[in-house]
Amino acid sequence: MALSVIGGAVAFAESEPRGYRVMAYDGRTHQYTIHRNGTFDGKYLVKKIVVVCQSYQSGNRAPVKGETACDLGVGSFYPVGEASLTREGGPVVVLEQDDYFAITEGRGENEVRRTFNVVSIEVLSDGCR
């Protein structure tokens, strides 16, 4: 990941792959902070998305519901576009809406789906966090 330090803030380089990166987890509130970088309307931006887990489902098993059900690793990166594959070669699909966020990895019996409620979305200036 290409980063530079500007006045104590960390800036993402425009050459960084586009996608979603898990930046932080707050164990007290169970909130994940996710940054989405990319070019929107011709301008490079970083969006800060704060979410709380709604449910986790693996394969055909019943979903586990609740704020502590998801297990996103801080630092995990979920690419968008053609690079959207898991290490095993299965697809990664991220769905982002105003009040709903979901990450699905793999397919069939190996599919893992995490759904979240969106707490807030904000555009960060200059791509800084």
Secondary structure, 3 states (H helix, E strand, C coil): CCEEEECCEEEECCCCCCEEEEEEEECCCCEEEEEEEEEECCEEEEEEEEEEEEEEEECCCCCEECCCCCCCCCCCEEECHHHCECCCCCEEEEEECCCEEEEEECCHHHCEEEEEEEEEEEEEHHHEC
